[in-house]
Amino acid sequence: MNVKIFDLERDHKEFKDNLIQIFEKVLSSGEYILGKEGEAFEYAFASYTGVRYGIGVGNGTDAIRIGGLACGVKAGDKIVTTPNTYIASAMALTTHGLIPFFCDIEPDTYNIDPERLEDLLKKERGIRLCIPVHLYGHPSHMDEVLDICKKHNVKVLEDACQAHGTLYKGKKTGSLGDAAAFSFYPTKNLGCYGDGG
């Protein structure tokens, strides 16, 4: 028996007719970039997440890159994230001359370990951005992460690429840090048909 890990064809069958109507509407509009549908999605997803603004980009990697730059990091600055995530969490900002460091994870959540984060920030000067990854729909311990980062003057960019709609103490991931990045790759918790962030 051949069992598919991700059966994307099965996922769209129920909505196929509706999706075709939407695709035809967009094609007929001639607005393929910065169109009404994209703007409506930005507003709806920002509202759903509990933030004032949302900007659609090409993919989750772009979201991390743009979010990090919006946090004010520059070439030569150091960033910290976890080692057990997709490479984009660290790589997205290396193209701008940032230097990644890795903080170990908690064995029960697989998310960034706040105690080890504090140790790393005390030891390694020049870290300006922390990218905690909310993995498998489980949020990082954000109260601790935010307190530690504030104490060390480090901005926090949530990598919520695998945590759409996840709650942390009643607030959605993506609304807790200085900025957040989401991915809408087809195999994510909330995927699109193609790539998106």
Z-matrix of the N, CA and C atoms (Angstrom, degrees):
N
C 1 1.441
C 2 1.529 1 109.22
N 3 1.313 2 116.48 1 134.81
C 4 1.459 3 122.51 2 179.11
C 5 1.529 4 108.95 3 -104.80
N 6 1.331 5 116.28 4 111.36
C 7 1.465 6 121.17 5 -179.68
C 8 1.522 7 108.20 6 -108.23
N 9 1.330 8 115.93 7 121.65
C 10 1.462 9 120.56 8 179.74
C 11 1.522 10 109.98 9 -76.20
N 12 1.328 11 116.26 10 138.87
C 13 1.462 12 120.55 11 175.85
C 14 1.521 13 109.26 12 -68.12
N 15 1.324 14 116.74 13 -48.12
C 16 1.460 15 122.39 14 176.91
C 17 1.514 16 107.84 15 -124.38
N 18 1.296 17 117.24 16 114.13
C 19 1.457 18 121.37 17 178.96
C 20 1.526 19 108.33 18 -102.06
N 21 1.325 20 115.63 19 81.32
C 22 1.459 21 120.42 20 -176.62
C 23 1.524 22 111.79 21 -66.61
N 24 1.330 23 117.01 22 -30.33
C 25 1.466 24 119.87 23 178.00
C 26 1.526 25 110.10 24 -63.59
N 27 1.320 26 116.79 25 -43.50
C 28 1.465 27 120.75 26 178.74
C 29 1.528 28 111.11 27 -62.30
N 30 1.329 29 115.23 28 -37.11
C 31 1.462 30 119.94 29 -178.02
C 32 1.519 31 113.00 30 -61.22
N 33 1.324 32 117.47 31 -37.22
C 34 1.461 33 118.33 32 -174.53
C 35 1.528 34 114.65 33 -92.82
N 36 1.325 35 118.48 34 -11.35
C 37 1.470 36 120.32 35 -175.70
C 38 1.523 37 112.95 36 -56.00
N 39 1.315 38 116.96 37 -43.99
C 40 1.465 39 121.20 38 -177.08
C 41 1.533 40 111.96 39 -63.33
N 42 1.325 41 116.68 40 -29.72
C 43 1.462 42 121.25 41 -174.45
C 44 1.527 43 112.96 42 -108.54
N 45 1.317 44 117.48 43 7.53
C 46 1.461 45 121.52 44 -169.96
C 47 1.526 46 113.04 45 -54.59
N 48 1.322 47 118.38 46 -50.29
C 49 1.469 48 120.57 47 -177.23
C 50 1.525 49 111.35 48 -61.63
N 51 1.320 50 116.36 49 -43.63
C 52 1.463 51 120.46 50 178.62
C 53 1.530 52 110.90 51 -64.49
N 54 1.327 53 116.75 52 -41.42
C 55 1.466 54 120.51 53 179.24
C 56 1.525 55 111.54 54 -62.87
N 57 1.318 56 116.64 55 -41.73
C 58 1.469 57 120.27 56 179.22
C 59 1.527 58 110.28 57 -61.58
N 60 1.331 59 117.34 58 -41.20
C 61 1.473 60 120.33 59 177.26
C 62 1.530 61 110.97 60 -61.16
N 63 1.314 62 116.31 61 -42.98
C 64 1.470 63 120.38 62 179.84
C 65 1.530 64 110.31 63 -66.09
N 66 1.340 65 117.51 64 -44.32
C 67 1.465 66 120.80 65 178.82
C 68 1.527 67 110.36 66 -59.51
N 69 1.347 68 116.49 67 -44.47
C 70 1.466 69 120.44 68 -179.64
C 71 1.525 70 111.14 69 -63.90
N 72 1.322 71 117.31 70 -37.67
C 73 1.469 72 121.06 71 178.07
C 74 1.527 73 110.46 72 -62.15
N 75 1.326 74 116.44 73 -45.11
C 76 1.466 75 120.25 74 179.49
C 77 1.525 76 110.29 75 -66.28
N 78 1.332 77 117.50 76 -44.82
C 79 1.463 78 120.54 77 178.89
C 80 1.518 79 111.17 78 -59.26
N 81 1.322 80 117.17 79 -42.12
C 82 1.464 81 121.71 80 -178.96
C 83 1.523 82 112.18 81 -69.01
N 84 1.313 83 117.26 82 -27.74
C 85 1.469 84 120.64 83 -177.89
C 86 1.524 85 112.22 84 -71.38
N 87 1.332 86 116.77 85 -28.63
C 88 1.457 87 120.40 86 -175.76
C 89 1.520 88 113.37 87 76.15
N 90 1.330 89 117.70 88 3.43
C 91 1.466 90 122.35 89 178.93
C 92 1.526 91 108.60 90 -102.22
N 93 1.323 92 116.61 91 93.69
C 94 1.458 93 120.16 92 -176.32
C 95 1.524 94 112.04 93 -99.05
N 96 1.309 95 116.79 94 -19.11
C 97 1.461 96 121.95 95 179.08
C 98 1.521 97 107.59 96 -128.94
N 99 1.328 98 116.61 97 133.36
C 100 1.464 99 122.55 98 -179.49
C 101 1.529 100 112.00 99 58.13
N 102 1.321 101 116.19 100 36.29
C 103 1.457 102 120.94 101 179.58
C 104 1.518 103 112.77 102 -85.89
N 105 1.321 104 114.68 103 -180.00
C 106 1.467 105 121.43 104 -177.28
C 107 1.525 106 112.21 105 -63.68
N 108 1.323 107 117.32 106 -39.48
C 109 1.464 108 120.02 107 -178.54
C 110 1.525 109 111.31 108 -65.41
N 111 1.329 110 116.64 109 -41.94
C 112 1.462 111 120.22 110 177.58
C 113 1.516 112 111.88 111 -63.74
N 114 1.321 113 115.83 112 -43.27
C 115 1.467 114 120.20 113 178.80
C 116 1.529 115 110.85 114 -64.21
N 117 1.323 116 116.43 115 -41.06
C 118 1.473 117 120.05 116 178.49
C 119 1.524 118 110.59 117 -63.24
N 120 1.343 119 116.61 118 -39.97
C 121 1.462 120 119.47 119 178.33
C 122 1.525 121 111.00 120 -65.36
N 123 1.331 122 117.45 121 -43.72
C 124 1.469 123 120.36 122 179.07
C 125 1.526 124 110.51 123 -55.64
N 126 1.316 125 115.65 124 -47.43
C 127 1.466 126 120.33 125 -178.85
C 128 1.532 127 110.92 126 -64.91
N 129 1.335 128 116.53 127 -46.37
C 130 1.471 129 120.71 128 -177.10
C 131 1.527 130 111.33 129 -64.67
N 132 1.334 131 117.51 130 -42.83
C 133 1.460 132 119.25 131 -178.15
C 134 1.525 133 111.16 132 -71.10
N 135 1.324 134 117.34 133 -38.05
C 136 1.469 135 120.17 134 175.94
C 137 1.524 136 109.97 135 -61.52
N 138 1.314 137 116.47 136 -44.53
C 139 1.468 138 121.07 137 179.11
C 140 1.525 139 110.64 138 -62.51
N 141 1.325 140 116.80 139 -44.83
C 142 1.464 141 122.18 140 178.77
C 143 1.527 142 111.17 141 -60.15
N 144 1.335 143 116.11 142 -39.96
C 145 1.462 144 121.37 143 -177.79
C 146 1.527 145 111.90 144 -76.59
N 147 1.330 146 116.29 145 -22.40
C 148 1.462 147 120.13 146 179.44
C 149 1.517 148 113.60 147 92.07
N 150 1.336 149 116.28 148 28.35
C 151 1.463 150 120.98 149 178.16
C 152 1.526 151 109.59 150 -121.60
N 153 1.319 152 116.07 151 164.82
C 154 1.463 153 120.41 152 -176.81
C 155 1.521 154 113.11 153 -79.15
N 156 1.337 155 117.19 154 -31.19
C 157 1.457 156 119.84 155 -172.86
C 158 1.523 157 111.18 156 -132.88
N 159 1.312 158 115.08 157 149.15
C 160 1.453 159 122.39 158 172.40
C 161 1.516 160 108.05 159 -144.60
N 162 1.319 161 116.68 160 136.33
C 163 1.458 162 121.34 161 -179.12
C 164 1.521 163 108.02 162 -126.09
N 165 1.308 164 117.16 163 119.09
C 166 1.454 165 121.77 164 176.99
C 167 1.522 166 110.39 165 -75.43
N 168 1.315 167 116.24 166 135.33
C 169 1.466 168 122.28 167 178.19
C 170 1.525 169 108.61 168 -132.99
N 171 1.317 170 116.86 169 -178.41
C 172 1.452 171 121.32 170 -173.70
C 173 1.512 172 115.81 171 -66.63
N 174 1.335 173 117.73 172 -33.39
C 175 1.462 174 120.67 173 -176.56
C 176 1.529 175 109.57 174 -168.65
N 177 1.313 176 116.16 175 176.45
C 178 1.458 177 121.09 176 -179.30
C 179 1.518 178 113.30 177 -64.63
N 180 1.331 179 117.26 178 -33.48
C 181 1.462 180 120.83 179 177.31
C 182 1.524 181 110.20 180 -62.36
N 183 1.337 182 116.42 181 -45.84
C 184 1.467 183 120.14 182 176.30
C 185 1.524 184 110.84 183 -61.27
N 186 1.324 185 116.87 184 -38.48
C 187 1.467 186 120.48 185 179.80
C 188 1.530 187 110.71 186 -62.46
N 189 1.327 188 117.22 187 -41.11
C 190 1.469 189 120.94 188 177.70
C 191 1.528 190 109.92 189 -66.73
N 192 1.325 191 116.46 190 -44.84
C 193 1.470 192 120.59 191 -179.46
C 194 1.533 193 110.74 192 -60.90
N 195 1.311 194 117.52 193 -51.52
C 196 1.467 195 121.66 194 -177.24
C 197 1.527 196 110.67 195 -67.21
N 198 1.320 197 116.82 196 -41.52
C 199 1.462 198 120.23 197 178.08
C 200 1.514 199 112.12 198 -62.52
N 201 1.323 200 116.44 199 -41.02
C 202 1.462 201 120.40 200 178.48
C 203 1.517 202 112.06 201 -64.54
N 204 1.327 203 116.25 202 -44.83
C 205 1.464 204 119.65 203 178.70
C 206 1.527 205 110.91 204 -64.69
N 207 1.327 206 116.90 205 -36.15
C 208 1.469 207 120.51 206 177.21
C 209 1.528 208 111.35 207 -64.44
N 210 1.320 209 116.73 208 -24.51
C 211 1.472 210 120.82 209 177.10
C 212 1.528 211 112.01 210 -79.20
N 213 1.330 212 116.96 211 -2.83
C 214 1.456 213 120.53 212 173.33
C 215 1.512 214 116.78 213 92.76
N 216 1.325 215 117.83 214 10.50
C 217 1.467 216 118.60 215 178.82
C 218 1.525 217 110.03 216 -73.12
N 219 1.337 218 115.38 217 155.18
C 220 1.461 219 120.23 218 -179.33
C 221 1.531 220 109.72 219 -142.67
N 222 1.313 221 115.38 220 169.51
C 223 1.469 222 121.21 221 -178.88
C 224 1.524 223 110.80 222 -51.04
N 225 1.326 224 115.15 223 134.75
C 226 1.457 225 121.91 224 -179.54
C 227 1.514 226 113.59 225 94.93
N 228 1.340 227 116.70 226 -20.00
C 229 1.465 228 119.50 227 176.28
C 230 1.528 229 109.52 228 -70.08
N 231 1.322 230 114.91 229 158.67
C 232 1.461 231 121.08 230 178.62
C 233 1.523 232 109.31 231 -108.14
N 234 1.326 233 114.71 232 147.91
C 235 1.459 234 121.50 233 175.76
C 236 1.519 235 108.44 234 -124.71
N 237 1.322 236 116.06 235 157.51
C 238 1.461 237 120.05 236 177.42
C 239 1.521 238 108.78 237 -131.38
N 240 1.323 239 114.73 238 136.54
C 241 1.459 240 122.05 239 175.05
C 242 1.525 241 107.31 240 -148.03
N 243 1.306 242 116.64 241 -169.38
C 244 1.466 243 120.52 242 -179.78
C 245 1.527 244 110.41 243 -99.16
N 246 1.336 245 117.58 244 154.59
C 247 1.460 246 120.20 245 -178.17
C 248 1.526 247 114.36 246 -83.39
N 249 1.318 248 118.13 247 -13.18
C 250 1.470 249 120.65 248 -173.05
C 251 1.524 250 111.26 249 -103.19
N 252 1.293 251 116.38 250 51.53
C 253 1.451 252 121.82 251 -178.54
C 254 1.517 253 108.55 252 -138.15
N 255 1.312 254 116.21 253 174.07
C 256 1.461 255 120.35 254 174.89
C 257 1.526 256 108.49 255 -61.32
N 258 1.295 257 116.96 256 144.69
C 259 1.462 258 123.03 257 -173.30
C 260 1.528 259 113.21 258 -56.13
N 261 1.319 260 118.05 259 -24.69
C 262 1.468 261 121.17 260 -177.43
C 263 1.521 262 112.84 261 -60.63
N 264 1.325 263 117.96 262 -30.07
C 265 1.465 264 120.18 263 -178.88
C 266 1.523 265 111.53 264 -57.69
N 267 1.315 266 117.42 265 -34.10
C 268 1.468 267 121.82 266 178.25
C 269 1.523 268 111.78 267 -100.27
N 270 1.317 269 117.34 268 -38.95
C 271 1.459 270 122.26 269 -171.49
C 272 1.521 271 113.85 270 -74.89
N 273 1.315 272 118.63 271 -29.90
C 274 1.463 273 121.28 272 -172.86
C 275 1.516 274 112.81 273 -54.39
N 276 1.319 275 117.47 274 -33.65
C 277 1.464 276 120.62 275 -176.96
C 278 1.525 277 113.94 276 -100.49
N 279 1.325 278 117.81 277 -6.71
C 280 1.469 279 118.81 278 178.62
C 281 1.525 280 110.82 279 -68.24
N 282 1.327 281 118.31 280 -25.64
C 283 1.466 282 121.07 281 177.84
C 284 1.526 283 111.32 282 -65.86
N 285 1.323 284 117.05 283 -15.85
C 286 1.465 285 121.93 284 177.62
C 287 1.531 286 111.34 285 -104.34
N 288 1.335 287 116.27 286 14.23
C 289 1.458 288 120.65 287 174.87
C 290 1.514 289 115.08 288 84.31
N 291 1.324 290 117.64 289 15.45
C 292 1.460 291 119.92 290 176.29
C 293 1.522 292 109.90 291 -85.60
N 294 1.312 293 115.79 292 152.46
C 295 1.465 294 121.74 293 -174.06
C 296 1.524 295 109.10 294 -111.44
N 297 1.348 296 117.41 295 117.63
C 298 1.466 297 119.44 296 -177.88
C 299 1.527 298 113.24 297 -83.07
N 300 1.311 299 115.02 298 141.74
C 301 1.460 300 123.79 299 170.50
C 302 1.517 301 106.64 300 -124.61
N 303 1.330 302 115.44 301 152.71
C 304 1.459 303 119.42 302 -179.11
C 305 1.517 304 110.90 303 -115.12
N 306 1.312 305 114.26 304 137.54
C 307 1.460 306 122.17 305 175.71
C 308 1.519 307 107.26 306 -110.22
N 309 1.304 308 117.04 307 135.72
C 310 1.457 309 120.42 308 -178.70
C 311 1.526 310 110.63 309 -66.84
N 312 1.311 311 114.49 310 168.07
C 313 1.460 312 122.15 311 -173.49
C 314 1.521 313 111.58 312 -109.37
N 315 1.320 314 114.52 313 166.15
C 316 1.462 315 120.44 314 172.09
C 317 1.523 316 107.86 315 -81.06
N 318 1.331 317 118.09 316 136.35
C 319 1.463 318 120.04 317 -176.34
C 320 1.527 319 113.99 318 -68.38
N 321 1.325 320 117.58 319 -21.13
C 322 1.463 321 118.80 320 -177.81
C 323 1.528 322 113.32 321 -92.91
N 324 1.335 323 118.32 322 -25.19
C 325 1.467 324 120.49 323 -178.61
C 326 1.524 325 112.95 324 -109.90
N 327 1.313 326 117.73 325 -19.67
C 328 1.470 327 124.32 326 -173.30
C 329 1.525 328 112.36 327 65.73
N 330 1.328 329 117.34 328 13.57
C 331 1.457 330 122.58 329 178.12
C 332 1.520 331 109.95 330 -103.19
N 333 1.319 332 116.30 331 170.25
C 334 1.461 333 122.37 332 -176.65
C 335 1.530 334 110.77 333 -54.21
N 336 1.308 335 116.08 334 137.18
C 337 1.461 336 122.42 335 -179.44
C 338 1.531 337 108.57 336 -89.81
N 339 1.341 338 118.45 337 111.14
C 340 1.467 339 120.43 338 -176.91
C 341 1.529 340 113.99 339 -56.79
N 342 1.327 341 118.27 340 -38.11
C 343 1.468 342 120.18 341 179.69
C 344 1.523 343 110.96 342 -63.95
N 345 1.313 344 116.04 343 -43.85
C 346 1.469 345 119.48 344 179.36
C 347 1.528 346 110.86 345 -70.13
N 348 1.335 347 116.29 346 -31.65
C 349 1.461 348 119.86 347 175.49
C 350 1.525 349 110.07 348 -61.76
N 351 1.314 350 116.31 349 -46.42
C 352 1.469 351 119.62 350 179.65
C 353 1.527 352 110.58 351 -61.34
N 354 1.323 353 117.41 352 -43.67
C 355 1.469 354 120.61 353 178.20
C 356 1.531 355 110.91 354 -59.06
N 357 1.329 356 116.31 355 -43.48
C 358 1.461 357 120.89 356 -178.92
C 359 1.531 358 111.13 357 -65.30
N 360 1.327 359 117.20 358 -42.76
C 361 1.465 360 120.27 359 -179.27
C 362 1.528 361 111.93 360 -67.33
N 363 1.326 362 117.41 361 -30.71
C 364 1.471 363 120.61 362 175.75
C 365 1.527 364 110.95 363 -70.45
N 366 1.323 365 115.47 364 -37.72
C 367 1.465 366 121.54 365 -174.25
C 368 1.533 367 112.57 366 -82.76
N 369 1.305 368 117.27 367 -41.27
C 370 1.468 369 122.06 368 -171.18
C 371 1.530 370 110.39 369 -106.39
N 372 1.311 371 117.16 370 103.20
C 373 1.468 372 121.81 371 179.96
C 374 1.530 373 110.30 372 -75.83
N 375 1.307 374 116.23 373 150.99
C 376 1.464 375 120.60 374 175.85
C 377 1.511 376 114.65 375 95.59
N 378 1.331 377 118.28 376 1.61
C 379 1.464 378 119.66 377 174.92
C 380 1.524 379 107.11 378 -76.44
N 381 1.323 380 115.89 379 123.45
C 382 1.466 381 121.51 380 -176.18
C 383 1.522 382 113.51 381 -113.98
N 384 1.339 383 116.40 382 -12.69
C 385 1.464 384 119.57 383 -176.50
C 386 1.521 385 110.02 384 -143.93
N 387 1.316 386 115.66 385 132.69
C 388 1.467 387 122.56 386 174.40
C 389 1.523 388 107.88 387 -111.92
N 390 1.323 389 115.93 388 131.50
C 391 1.461 390 121.36 389 178.65
C 392 1.529 391 108.37 390 -118.28
N 393 1.341 392 117.11 391 85.17
C 394 1.465 393 118.81 392 174.85
C 395 1.529 394 109.07 393 -72.56
N 396 1.312 395 116.42 394 136.14
C 397 1.463 396 121.81 395 -178.74
C 398 1.524 397 108.40 396 -102.95
N 399 1.321 398 115.85 397 119.91
C 400 1.464 399 120.74 398 173.63
C 401 1.530 400 105.74 399 -83.47
N 402 1.314 401 116.48 400 105.50
C 403 1.460 402 120.34 401 -169.27
C 404 1.521 403 112.53 402 -102.03
N 405 1.322 404 115.93 403 138.44
C 406 1.470 405 123.62 404 176.08
C 407 1.527 406 112.36 405 57.61
N 408 1.320 407 117.03 406 31.93
C 409 1.455 408 120.54 407 -179.75
C 410 1.514 409 114.22 408 79.20
N 411 1.325 410 117.51 409 8.13
C 412 1.465 411 121.62 410 178.45
C 413 1.527 412 108.91 411 -104.32
N 414 1.331 413 118.13 412 125.75
C 415 1.462 414 119.54 413 -179.84
C 416 1.522 415 112.28 414 -76.67
N 417 1.318 416 114.73 415 149.12
C 418 1.466 417 120.29 416 171.31
C 419 1.524 418 108.47 417 -68.54
N 420 1.328 419 116.38 418 164.93
C 421 1.471 420 120.99 419 176.36
C 422 1.527 421 108.01 420 -76.97
N 423 1.326 422 115.32 421 82.71
C 424 1.456 423 120.27 422 -168.53
C 425 1.520 424 114.66 423 -70.51
N 426 1.317 425 119.50 424 -31.20
C 427 1.470 426 118.96 425 177.58
C 428 1.521 427 110.04 426 -57.66
N 429 1.326 428 115.96 427 -48.30
C 430 1.453 429 120.65 428 -179.52
C 431 1.528 430 111.21 429 -66.43
N 432 1.333 431 116.48 430 -45.58
C 433 1.468 432 120.58 431 -179.47
C 434 1.529 433 110.31 432 -59.39
N 435 1.328 434 117.01 433 -46.73
C 436 1.469 435 120.57 434 -178.87
C 437 1.524 436 112.01 435 -64.77
N 438 1.326 437 117.24 436 -42.50
C 439 1.471 438 120.42 437 178.76
C 440 1.529 439 111.39 438 -62.19
N 441 1.320 440 115.98 439 -45.92
C 442 1.468 441 121.07 440 -179.57
C 443 1.528 442 110.21 441 -63.04
N 444 1.319 443 116.53 442 -46.00
C 445 1.464 444 120.04 443 -178.19
C 446 1.525 445 111.42 444 -66.38
N 447 1.319 446 117.36 445 -38.41
C 448 1.468 447 120.35 446 177.92
C 449 1.530 448 110.51 447 -61.79
N 450 1.326 449 115.42 448 -42.71
C 451 1.467 450 121.00 449 -179.72
C 452 1.529 451 111.66 450 -60.88
N 453 1.337 452 116.81 451 -31.75
C 454 1.463 453 121.61 452 -177.10
C 455 1.535 454 112.38 453 -103.60
N 456 1.334 455 117.10 454 11.46
C 457 1.468 456 122.50 455 179.22
C 458 1.532 457 111.94 456 56.60
N 459 1.325 458 115.64 457 46.92
C 460 1.461 459 123.08 458 -179.46
C 461 1.526 460 108.13 459 -115.16
N 462 1.328 461 116.69 460 129.14
C 463 1.468 462 121.51 461 176.75
C 464 1.526 463 109.12 462 -75.47
N 465 1.341 464 115.90 463 156.37
C 466 1.465 465 121.38 464 -178.63
C 467 1.526 466 109.71 465 -122.49
N 468 1.326 467 115.25 466 120.14
C 469 1.459 468 123.14 467 174.37
C 470 1.523 469 107.10 468 -111.45
N 471 1.317 470 117.20 469 109.98
C 472 1.468 471 120.32 470 179.81
C 473 1.525 472 110.31 471 -72.99
N 474 1.314 473 117.35 472 126.70
C 475 1.459 474 122.10 473 168.98
C 476 1.521 475 105.38 474 -90.83
N 477 1.329 476 114.77 475 96.10
C 478 1.463 477 121.43 476 -178.25
C 479 1.525 478 110.57 477 -105.39
N 480 1.329 479 116.17 478 25.84
C 481 1.465 480 121.55 479 -176.28
C 482 1.524 481 113.27 480 -62.03
N 483 1.338 482 116.96 481 -19.97
C 484 1.464 483 120.58 482 177.98
C 485 1.529 484 110.97 483 -123.45
N 486 1.331 485 116.10 484 32.14
C 487 1.470 486 117.93 485 -175.32
C 488 1.528 487 112.71 486 -147.59
N 489 1.307 488 117.74 487 37.72
C 490 1.465 489 121.23 488 177.94
C 491 1.527 490 109.31 489 -59.03
N 492 1.312 491 117.08 490 124.69
C 493 1.462 492 121.23 491 176.37
C 494 1.513 493 115.51 492 79.74
N 495 1.318 494 117.99 493 0.19
C 496 1.462 495 120.95 494 179.50
C 497 1.522 496 109.86 495 -67.85
N 498 1.318 497 115.96 496 137.29
C 499 1.461 498 120.86 497 -179.92
C 500 1.521 499 111.54 498 -101.00
N 501 1.323 500 114.61 499 139.84
C 502 1.461 501 122.37 500 171.13
C 503 1.525 502 106.28 501 -127.48
N 504 1.324 503 115.87 502 108.83
C 505 1.466 504 121.93 503 -179.45
C 506 1.531 505 111.69 504 50.26
N 507 1.325 506 115.44 505 44.17
C 508 1.458 507 121.30 506 175.36
C 509 1.517 508 115.87 507 85.85
N 510 1.329 509 117.75 508 -4.11
C 511 1.467 510 121.10 509 178.34
C 512 1.519 511 108.91 510 -114.26
N 513 1.315 512 116.31 511 146.54
C 514 1.458 513 120.10 512 -179.34
C 515 1.527 514 110.91 513 -78.37
N 516 1.324 515 114.76 514 143.47
C 517 1.460 516 118.87 515 172.47
C 518 1.525 517 107.28 516 -59.35
N 519 1.304 518 114.66 517 146.90
C 520 1.458 519 119.82 518 -174.93
C 521 1.514 520 112.20 519 97.07
N 522 1.334 521 116.55 520 -10.12
C 523 1.472 522 120.52 521 179.54
C 524 1.522 523 111.87 522 -114.98
N 525 1.315 524 117.47 523 7.43
C 526 1.464 525 120.98 524 -170.28
C 527 1.526 526 114.12 525 -102.03
N 528 1.312 527 117.65 526 -37.32
C 529 1.458 528 121.74 527 -175.94
C 530 1.517 529 112.59 528 -91.51
N 531 1.332 530 115.44 529 -165.52
C 532 1.463 531 121.40 530 177.15
C 533 1.522 532 111.27 531 -74.18
N 534 1.315 533 116.74 532 -28.55
C 535 1.461 534 123.37 533 177.82
C 536 1.526 535 107.04 534 -158.23
N 537 1.328 536 115.92 535 170.60
C 538 1.468 537 120.08 536 179.71
C 539 1.517 538 109.86 537 -148.27
N 540 1.318 539 115.06 538 156.36
C 541 1.458 540 122.13 539 177.03
C 542 1.521 541 108.70 540 -127.99
N 543 1.325 542 115.21 541 135.98
C 544 1.461 543 122.40 542 175.27
C 545 1.520 544 108.43 543 -123.31
N 546 1.318 545 116.21 544 153.21
C 547 1.456 546 122.47 545 173.12
C 548 1.521 547 107.89 546 -121.01
N 549 1.326 548 115.05 547 141.70
C 550 1.462 549 120.31 548 176.64
C 551 1.528 550 110.39 549 -118.48
N 552 1.323 551 115.65 550 30.73
C 553 1.462 552 121.13 551 174.33
C 554 1.533 553 107.68 552 -55.73
N 555 1.321 554 118.94 553 146.36
C 556 1.471 555 120.43 554 -172.92
C 557 1.525 556 116.29 555 -53.87
N 558 1.327 557 118.86 556 -26.79
C 559 1.469 558 119.71 557 -177.76
C 560 1.527 559 113.38 558 -94.63
N 561 1.318 560 118.22 559 5.13
C 562 1.470 561 120.96 560 178.81
C 563 1.530 562 110.09 561 -78.27
N 564 1.334 563 115.92 562 174.15
C 565 1.466 564 121.15 563 179.55
C 566 1.524 565 110.85 564 -54.67
N 567 1.320 566 116.48 565 -39.68
C 568 1.462 567 123.20 566 176.60
C 569 1.516 568 106.29 567 -129.47
N 570 1.317 569 115.99 568 102.62
C 571 1.459 570 120.22 569 -173.99
C 572 1.509 571 112.84 570 -109.27
N 573 1.331 572 114.99 571 160.30
C 574 1.458 573 120.52 572 175.40
C 575 1.531 574 107.89 573 -113.54
N 576 1.309 575 116.32 574 178.69
C 577 1.463 576 120.79 575 177.42
C 578 1.519 577 107.35 576 -95.63
N 579 1.310 578 115.19 577 92.36
C 580 1.451 579 122.75 578 -174.40
C 581 1.509 580 107.83 579 128.95
N 582 1.314 581 116.82 580 -134.41
C 583 1.458 582 121.33 581 178.91
C 584 1.513 583 107.66 582 -131.56
N 585 1.299 584 116.92 583 150.74
C 586 1.466 585 120.28 584 179.51
C 587 1.507 586 110.66 585 -170.78
N 588 1.321 587 115.93 586 155.28
C 589 1.456 588 121.19 587 178.95
C 590 1.501 589 111.35 588 -145.31
